[in-house]
Amino acid sequence: MDQLALLFVLLLGAVVSVPVGARFGLPSPVLMTLLGIALALLEFVPNVDIPPDLILPALLPPLLYAAARRTSWRQFTANKRPIFLLAVALVFVTTACVATVAHAIVPGMPIAAAFVLGALIAPPDPVAATAVAGQLGLPRRLVSILEGEGLFNDVTAIVLYHVAVAAVISGTFSPWKAGLDLVLSAVVAVAVGLVLGWGANKLMDLLEDATLQVGLTLLVPYASYVLAEELHGSGVLAVLTTALFLAEYATDADDVMTRLAGHTFWDVVDTLVTGIAFGLIGLELHNAIRTASGRWGELLGWAAIIVAVVVMVRLMWLLPATWLTKRLHAWRDSDEEIPTTWRETVVMWWSGMRGVASVALALAIPLKTDSGAPFPNRDEIIFIAFGVILATLVLQGLTLPWLVRRLNVRADTEREKEFEKQLAVRAAKAAKRRLKEIEEVEDLPEELSEQMLRGAFEIGVRISPDIGDDERREAHQHRVRRLKRVRRIQGEMLSAARHEVLAARSEPGANPEIVDRVLRHLDVRSLR
């Protein structure tokens, strides 16, 4: 098997793991990691030959962009305190605790090298967190915090990682310079993200074609990441800033085709890239086996200790942090979304899985220092990092669904239905207001006006059937049954039309471009 065949297997696995995971209630990223491990144990499967410095730029931008599209700036600002406590403060604390323990238990490991290990395994993975949380039906407040933590903690961890690596290579360390680097990295990233977001928004207006606009959204996250990194900023934060800017300002309510095409396109990209990323994590077992040759006992012991440190530090941090946030929440009467019970806190604790960023940072550790000496304890750092990633991702990922069911942590469906009902009422009222505005300037027949008024009401009822009274709901249900029958017949008629047009594509002299254009028109008509 060559590298190309391996890539095809991972892509196929990414597609198949989604329905399999849904069938058995398991997160698809975890299944892809297990697939990667299984492939790594096969002798005919080659070792992955990807330059470490390309893993983050190739995989992280589309994954971050896809995750950020599912949220909003409003959610981040509403949850800024818990996100800061997890994505910044907890990353610092975890890095320091892991570095202290690793320096103590691994013979000869310098404290700077121990900080490299701490920084690269400190951040929970944003993709794993959002994928797992989205499949388990968790309360929205937990999903929002996990998404915010996962999206922003890489910013802190990657800066700490580069500072620690620089300290090992050069042999010097300045806390003031490290703090300045962190601030400048964030400022440059935000500036790059805003500029590219503004430019992409303007360019989308000029393109005026759904295919080109969606294609541009694939290029934008890569451009943000690469440009920010070239200017010594945080590529992760730049991608997030661009994505949130476009989600806020590049949404045209009437651009239906671009929105539908964009959702479909990014669902496909997210599924495939996520599968490849987590499959590569499993395949890194090759390197772990080679590193541990003859040293399995001590390396596994060190890895187990560091896993325990990572897991327990998260728990010990979450308990007081959640209590403090609750007190501040009650005092200021803010609209933050925070865990409300100890059960939700436990679920947040067990959701701290490591993933793509940790693997890429581990593999990107330099081979030598400036003096020409080997990077101290590089093999040990990589093995321990892989052990932490594997233990948290597989162990926690496989048991998290059971834990959620055991603790009975579920989304507040009544609250979600109530919000949906409110949106339905607002949508119906907006349609009625627009109808009145049209009636003021146009002379509509009474019959047509009444029909349009019923249509405005039905807009809301189709979103939430609970907004109407019993009589109206019954009348609406009767019209729905009649409409379904009409649509069924229309669907069969359009199907016959599509088959006829498609058959013409194989006829002699038929222009396939014209056939495809007519077929696209019928497809769009079928969606109405």
Backbone hydrogen bonds, N-H to C=O, Kabsch-Sander energy under -0.5 kcal/mol:
donor,donor_aa,acceptor,acceptor_aa,energy
6,L,2,D,-2.0
7,L,3,Q,-2.2
8,F,4,L,-2.1
9,V,5,A,-2.1
10,L,6,L,-2.2
11,L,7,L,-2.4
12,L,8,F,-2.7
13,G,9,V,-2.6
14,A,10,L,-2.2
15,V,11,L,-1.6
16,V,12,L,-2.5
17,S,13,G,-2.7
18,V,14,A,-0.6
18,V,15,V,-0.6
20,V,16,V,-1.9
21,G,17,S,-2.6
22,A,18,V,-2.2
23,R,19,P,-2.2
24,F,20,V,-2.0
25,G,21,G,-1.0
26,L,21,G,-2.3
31,L,27,P,-1.7
32,M,28,S,-2.3
33,T,29,P,-1.9
34,L,30,V,-2.3
35,L,31,L,-2.2
36,G,32,M,-2.5
37,I,33,T,-2.2
38,A,34,L,-2.5
39,L,35,L,-2.5
40,A,36,G,-2.3
41,L,37,I,-1.2
42,L,39,L,-1.4
45,V,42,L,-1.1
50,I,48,V,-0.7
54,L,51,P,-2.3
55,I,51,P,-0.6
55,I,52,P,-1.0
56,L,52,P,-0.6
58,A,54,L,-1.9
59,L,55,I,-2.3
60,L,56,L,-2.1
63,L,59,L,-1.3
64,L,60,L,-3.0
65,Y,61,P,-2.5
66,A,62,P,-2.4
67,A,63,L,-2.1
68,A,64,L,-2.7
69,R,65,Y,-1.7
70,R,66,A,-0.5
70,R,67,A,-1.0
71,T,68,A,-1.5
76,F,72,S,-1.4
77,T,73,W,-2.5
78,A,74,R,-2.1
79,N,75,Q,-1.4
80,K,77,T,-0.9
83,I,79,N,-2.3
84,F,80,K,-2.3
85,L,81,R,-2.4
86,L,82,P,-1.6
87,A,83,I,-3.6
88,V,84,F,-1.8
89,A,84,F,-2.1
90,L,85,L,-1.4
92,F,88,V,-2.0
93,V,89,A,-2.4
94,T,90,L,-3.0
95,T,91,V,-2.4
96,A,92,F,-2.4
97,C,93,V,-2.6
98,V,94,T,-2.7
99,A,95,T,-2.3
100,T,96,A,-2.3
101,V,97,C,-2.2
102,A,98,V,-3.0
103,H,99,A,-2.4
104,A,100,T,-1.2
105,I,101,V,-2.2
106,V,102,A,-2.4
109,M,106,V,-1.8
114,A,110,P,-2.1
115,F,111,I,-1.8
116,V,112,A,-1.4
117,L,113,A,-1.8
118,G,114,A,-2.4
119,A,115,F,-2.6
120,L,116,V,-2.0
121,I,117,L,-1.4
122,A,118,G,-0.7
125,D,353,M,-3.8
129,A,125,D,-2.1
130,T,126,P,-2.2
131,A,127,V,-2.6
132,V,128,A,-2.6
133,A,129,A,-2.6
134,G,130,T,-2.2
135,Q,131,A,-1.2
136,L,132,V,-1.0
137,G,133,A,-0.5
138,L,133,A,-1.1
142,L,139,P,-0.7
143,V,139,P,-2.1
144,S,140,R,-2.8
145,I,141,R,-1.8
146,L,142,L,-2.8
147,E,143,V,-2.7
148,G,144,S,-2.4
149,E,145,I,-3.0
150,G,146,L,-2.7
151,L,147,E,-2.3
152,F,148,G,-1.8
153,N,149,E,-2.3
155,V,152,F,-0.6
156,T,152,F,-1.0
157,A,153,N,-2.6
158,I,154,D,-2.7
159,V,155,V,-1.5
160,L,156,T,-2.3
161,Y,157,A,-2.6
162,H,158,I,-2.3
163,V,159,V,-2.3
164,A,160,L,-2.5
165,V,161,Y,-2.8
166,A,162,H,-2.4
167,A,163,V,-1.9
168,V,164,A,-2.0
169,I,165,V,-2.7
170,S,166,A,-2.6
171,G,167,A,-1.8
178,A,174,S,-2.3
179,G,175,P,-2.5
180,L,176,W,-2.4
181,D,177,K,-2.6
182,L,178,A,-1.9
183,V,179,G,-2.0
184,L,180,L,-2.9
185,S,181,D,-2.4
186,A,182,L,-1.7
187,V,183,V,-2.5
188,V,184,L,-2.8
189,A,185,S,-1.9
190,V,186,A,-2.5
191,A,187,V,-2.3
192,V,188,V,-2.7
193,G,189,A,-2.8
194,L,190,V,-2.5
195,V,191,A,-2.4
196,L,192,V,-2.7
197,G,193,G,-2.2
198,W,194,L,-2.7
199,G,195,V,-2.6
200,A,196,L,-2.8
201,N,197,G,-2.1
202,K,198,W,-2.1
203,L,199,G,-2.3
204,M,200,A,-2.3
205,D,201,N,-1.5
206,L,202,K,-1.3
207,L,203,L,-1.9
208,E,204,M,-1.7
213,Q,209,D,-2.7
214,V,210,A,-2.5
215,G,211,T,-2.1
216,L,212,L,-2.1
217,T,213,Q,-1.5
218,L,214,V,-0.8
218,L,215,G,-0.7
219,L,215,G,-1.1
220,V,216,L,-2.2
222,Y,218,L,-0.6
223,A,219,L,-2.5
224,S,220,V,-2.7
225,Y,221,P,-2.3
226,V,222,Y,-2.7
227,L,223,A,-2.4
228,A,224,S,-2.1
229,E,225,Y,-2.2
230,E,226,V,-2.3
231,L,227,L,-1.6
232,H,229,E,-1.5
233,G,228,A,-3.6
234,S,185,S,-1.7
235,G,233,G,-0.7
238,A,234,S,-2.0
239,V,235,G,-2.1
240,L,236,V,-2.1
241,T,237,L,-2.5
242,T,238,A,-2.4
243,A,239,V,-2.7
244,L,240,L,-2.6
245,F,241,T,-2.2
246,L,242,T,-2.6
247,A,243,A,-2.3
248,E,244,L,-1.5
249,Y,245,F,-2.7
250,A,246,L,-2.1
252,D,250,A,-0.7
253,A,251,T,-0.6
255,D,252,D,-1.6
256,V,254,D,-1.8
259,R,255,D,-1.7
260,L,256,V,-2.7
261,A,257,M,-2.8
262,G,258,T,-2.6
263,H,259,R,-2.4
264,T,260,L,-2.1
265,F,261,A,-2.8
266,W,262,G,-2.6
267,D,263,H,-1.8
268,V,264,T,-1.9
269,V,265,F,-2.5
270,D,266,W,-2.6
271,T,267,D,-2.1
272,L,268,V,-2.5
273,V,269,V,-2.8
274,T,270,D,-2.0
275,G,271,T,-1.9
276,I,272,L,-2.3
277,A,273,V,-2.8
278,F,274,T,-2.4
279,G,275,G,-2.0
280,L,276,I,-2.4
281,I,277,A,-1.3
282,G,278,F,-1.6
283,L,279,G,-2.0
284,E,280,L,-1.2
284,E,281,I,-0.6
285,L,282,G,-1.6
286,H,283,L,-1.9
288,A,284,E,-1.8
289,I,285,L,-2.6
290,R,286,H,-2.0
291,T,287,N,-2.4
292,A,288,A,-2.2
293,S,290,R,-0.8
295,R,292,A,-2.8
299,L,295,R,-2.1
300,L,296,W,-2.5
301,G,297,G,-1.9
302,W,298,E,-2.5
303,A,299,L,-2.6
304,A,300,L,-2.4
305,I,301,G,-2.0
306,I,302,W,-2.3
307,V,303,A,-2.5
308,A,304,A,-2.2
309,V,305,I,-2.1
310,V,306,I,-2.7
311,V,307,V,-2.6
312,M,308,A,-2.5
313,V,309,V,-2.7
314,R,310,V,-1.5
315,L,311,V,-1.6
316,M,312,M,-3.1
317,W,313,V,-1.8
318,L,314,R,-2.5
319,L,315,L,-2.0
321,A,317,W,-2.0
322,T,318,L,-2.9
323,W,319,L,-1.7
324,L,320,P,-2.8
325,T,321,A,-2.5
326,K,322,T,-2.3
327,R,323,W,-2.1
328,L,324,L,-2.5
329,H,325,T,-2.6
330,A,326,K,-2.6
331,W,327,R,-2.4
332,R,328,L,-2.7
333,D,329,H,-1.2
334,S,329,H,-1.0
338,I,336,E,-0.8
345,T,341,T,-1.7
346,V,342,W,-2.2
347,V,343,R,-2.0
348,M,344,E,-2.3
349,W,345,T,-2.3
350,W,346,V,-2.3
351,S,347,V,-0.6
351,S,348,M,-0.7
352,G,349,W,-1.2
353,M,351,S,-2.0
359,V,355,G,-1.9
360,A,356,V,-2.5
361,L,357,A,-2.5
362,A,358,S,-2.1
363,L,359,V,-2.4
364,A,360,A,-1.3
365,I,362,A,-1.2
369,T,373,A,-2.7
370,D,169,I,-1.6
372,G,369,T,-1.6
375,F,367,L,-2.6
378,R,375,F,-1.4
381,I,377,N,-2.4
382,I,378,R,-2.3
383,F,379,D,-2.3
384,I,380,E,-2.7
385,A,381,I,-2.5
386,F,382,I,-2.4
387,G,383,F,-2.4
388,V,384,I,-2.3
389,I,385,A,-2.6
390,L,386,F,-2.8
391,A,387,G,-2.5
392,T,388,V,-2.6
393,L,389,I,-2.6
394,V,390,L,-2.3
395,L,390,L,-0.7
395,L,391,A,-1.2
396,Q,391,A,-0.9
396,Q,392,T,-0.7
397,G,392,T,-0.8
397,G,393,L,-0.9
398,L,394,V,-2.4
399,T,395,L,-1.6
400,L,396,Q,-2.1
403,L,399,T,-2.5
404,V,400,L,-2.8
405,R,401,P,-2.1
406,R,402,W,-2.7
407,L,403,L,-2.6
408,N,404,V,-0.8
409,V,404,V,-1.9
410,R,408,N,-0.8
411,A,137,G,-1.7
413,T,411,A,-1.6
416,E,412,D,-2.0
417,K,413,T,-2.7
418,E,414,E,-2.2
419,F,415,R,-2.3
420,E,416,E,-2.4
421,K,417,K,-2.4
422,Q,418,E,-2.3
423,L,419,F,-2.3
424,A,420,E,-2.1
425,V,421,K,-2.4
426,R,422,Q,-2.3
427,A,423,L,-2.6
428,A,424,A,-2.5
429,K,425,V,-2.6
430,A,426,R,-2.3
431,A,427,A,-2.1
432,K,428,A,-2.2
433,R,429,K,-2.6
434,R,430,A,-2.1
435,L,431,A,-2.0
436,K,432,K,-2.3
437,E,433,R,-2.0
438,I,434,R,-2.1
439,E,435,L,-2.4
440,E,436,K,-1.4
441,V,437,E,-0.7
441,V,438,I,-0.9
442,E,438,I,-2.0
444,L,442,E,-1.2
449,S,445,P,-2.6
450,E,446,E,-2.4
451,Q,447,E,-2.0
452,M,448,L,-2.5
453,L,449,S,-2.2
454,R,450,E,-2.3
455,G,451,Q,-1.9
456,A,452,M,-2.1
457,F,453,L,-1.9
458,E,454,R,-2.4
459,I,455,G,-1.4
460,G,456,A,-1.0
461,V,457,F,-2.0
462,R,458,E,-2.5
463,I,459,I,-0.9
464,S,460,G,-2.8
467,I,464,S,-1.7
468,G,465,P,-0.9
473,R,469,D,-3.1
474,E,470,D,-2.5
475,A,471,E,-2.3
476,H,472,R,-2.9
477,Q,473,R,-2.7
478,H,474,E,-2.0
479,R,475,A,-2.2
480,V,476,H,-2.6
481,R,477,Q,-2.4
482,R,478,H,-2.2
483,L,479,R,-3.0
484,K,480,V,-3.0
485,R,481,R,-1.9
486,V,482,R,-2.3
487,R,483,L,-3.1
488,R,484,K,-2.4
489,I,485,R,-2.2
490,Q,486,V,-2.9
491,G,487,R,-2.9
492,E,488,R,-2.0
493,M,489,I,-2.2
494,L,490,Q,-3.0
495,S,491,G,-2.2
496,A,492,E,-2.0
497,A,493,M,-2.0
498,R,494,L,-2.7
499,H,495,S,-2.5
500,E,496,A,-2.0
501,V,497,A,-2.4
502,L,498,R,-3.0
503,A,499,H,-2.1
504,A,500,E,-1.3
505,R,501,V,-0.6
505,R,502,L,-0.9
506,S,503,A,-1.3
507,E,504,A,-1.1
510,A,507,E,-1.8
515,V,511,N,-2.2
516,D,512,P,-2.7
517,R,513,E,-2.0
518,V,514,I,-2.4
519,L,515,V,-2.7
520,R,516,D,-2.4
521,H,517,R,-1.7
522,L,518,V,-2.0
523,D,519,L,-2.4
524,V,520,R,-2.5
525,R,521,H,-2.0
526,S,522,L,-1.7
527,L,523,D,-1.0
527,L,524,V,-0.7
528,R,524,V,-0.6
528,R,525,R,-0.8
